[in-house]
């Protein structure tokens, strides 16, 4: 039998974290209403939370950040291991981002200013919010003869 929505709107299910029961109501062929309480046993994965990061380097310097790197200030409410997933590359330098949060950033020649890239943390089941990593590149120092 086809299951029809109770209104013109598509049916939806709302889950409240910390509960183990979903309740919904449906109607079959406009004749009878049925209500079901669906119990779920087990754990529910909650998405991680990613936080913005910032770094500053001198011009012409390679930024080499070791693990946990950008994941160091990110959290997972379930305690799952996180990995970093690049969403948008930097445009004023060369970036190599590793899943463990470590990365290498090489600014373009003669570049000074601000560059950034965007990533998400992933716990194997869910992605976090978007987080921005801002890198400030200071101008190269002029060499002084002594």
C-alpha positions as CSV (number, residue, x, y, z in Angstrom):
1,X,0.0,0.0,0.0
2,X,1.3,3.5,-0.8
3,X,2.0,5.7,2.2
4,X,0.7,9.2,1.7
5,X,1.7,12.4,3.5
6,X,-0.8,13.8,6.0
7,X,-0.6,17.2,4.3
8,X,0.7,18.8,1.1
9,X,4.2,19.0,2.8
10,X,6.6,16.2,2.5
11,X,6.8,14.1,5.7
12,X,9.7,14.6,7.9
13,X,11.3,13.0,10.9
14,X,12.9,14.9,13.7
15,X,15.6,13.4,15.9
16,X,16.4,14.8,19.3
17,X,20.0,14.0,20.4
18,X,20.1,11.9,23.5
19,X,16.9,10.1,22.8
20,X,16.4,6.6,21.4
21,X,12.9,6.9,20.0
22,X,11.5,8.5,16.8
23,X,7.7,9.0,16.6
24,X,5.8,9.5,13.4
25,X,2.3,9.4,12.2
26,X,1.1,8.4,8.7
27,X,-2.2,7.6,6.9
28,X,-2.9,4.8,4.4
29,X,-5.2,5.7,1.5
30,X,-7.0,8.4,3.6
31,X,-8.8,5.7,5.7
32,X,-6.9,5.2,8.9
33,X,-4.1,6.9,10.8
34,X,-1.3,4.9,12.2
35,X,1.3,5.9,14.7
36,X,4.6,4.1,15.2
37,X,7.3,4.7,17.8
38,X,10.5,3.4,16.4
39,X,13.2,2.6,19.0
40,X,16.8,2.7,18.0
41,X,19.4,0.9,20.0
42,X,23.1,1.8,19.6
43,X,25.0,5.0,19.3
44,X,24.2,7.9,17.0
45,X,27.1,9.6,15.4
46,X,27.2,13.4,15.9
47,X,29.2,15.5,13.5
48,X,32.5,17.1,14.5
49,X,33.1,20.8,15.1
50,X,35.9,22.5,13.2
51,X,37.4,25.8,14.3
52,X,39.2,28.5,12.3
53,X,43.0,28.6,12.5
54,X,45.6,31.3,11.7
55,X,49.4,31.3,11.0
56,X,52.0,34.0,10.2
57,X,55.3,33.5,8.3
58,X,57.9,35.7,6.8
59,X,58.1,36.2,3.1
60,X,59.9,33.4,1.2
61,X,59.5,31.0,4.2
62,X,57.9,27.6,3.8
63,X,55.2,26.9,6.5
64,X,55.5,23.3,7.7
65,X,52.8,22.5,10.3
66,X,53.0,19.0,11.9
67,X,50.1,16.9,13.1
68,X,47.6,17.4,14.5
69,X,48.0,20.8,12.8
70,X,44.6,22.3,11.9
71,X,42.8,19.5,13.6
72,X,44.3,20.4,17.0
73,X,41.5,22.7,18.0
74,X,38.7,20.7,16.4
75,X,36.5,18.4,18.4
76,X,34.2,15.4,17.9
77,X,31.5,14.9,20.6
78,X,31.8,11.2,20.2
79,X,35.6,11.1,20.6
80,X,36.1,9.8,17.0
81,X,39.4,10.2,15.2
82,X,39.3,13.2,12.8
83,X,40.7,13.6,9.4
84,X,41.1,16.9,7.4
85,X,39.4,17.2,4.0
86,X,40.3,20.1,1.7
87,X,37.3,22.1,0.4
88,X,38.9,25.1,-1.2
89,X,42.6,25.5,-2.0
90,X,44.8,28.5,-1.3
91,X,45.2,30.8,-4.3
92,X,48.4,32.7,-3.4
93,X,50.6,29.7,-2.7
94,X,51.0,26.0,-3.0
95,X,49.3,23.9,-0.3
96,X,49.7,20.2,0.6
97,X,47.1,19.2,3.2
98,X,47.4,15.8,4.8
99,X,44.5,13.9,6.4
100,X,46.2,14.1,9.8
101,X,45.8,17.9,9.8
102,X,49.5,18.5,9.0
103,X,50.2,20.7,6.0
104,X,52.9,22.5,4.0
105,X,52.3,25.9,2.5
106,X,54.7,27.6,0.1
107,X,53.8,31.2,-0.7
108,X,54.1,32.4,-4.3
109,X,57.3,34.3,-5.2
110,X,57.3,37.9,-3.9
111,X,53.8,37.5,-2.3
112,X,53.0,39.2,1.0
113,X,49.6,39.5,2.4
114,X,46.8,37.2,3.5
115,X,46.0,33.8,1.9
116,X,43.5,31.2,3.1
117,X,42.1,27.7,2.5
118,X,38.9,26.0,3.7
119,X,38.6,22.5,5.1
120,X,36.1,20.2,6.9
121,X,36.9,17.7,9.6
122,X,35.5,14.2,9.1
123,X,35.0,11.5,11.7
124,X,34.5,8.7,9.2
125,X,30.7,9.1,9.1
126,X,30.0,12.9,9.1
127,X,31.6,16.1,8.0
128,X,32.0,19.2,10.2
129,X,31.1,22.8,9.4
130,X,33.5,24.7,7.1
131,X,36.6,26.1,8.8
132,X,39.0,28.7,7.4
133,X,42.8,28.6,7.8
134,X,44.3,32.1,7.3
135,X,48.0,32.5,6.6
136,X,49.6,35.9,6.8
137,X,52.8,36.3,4.8
138,X,54.9,39.2,5.9
139,X,57.1,41.0,3.3
140,X,60.6,39.6,2.7
141,X,63.2,41.4,4.8
142,X,65.8,43.3,2.8
143,X,69.4,41.9,3.3
144,X,71.7,44.3,5.0
145,X,75.4,44.1,4.3
146,X,77.5,44.3,7.5
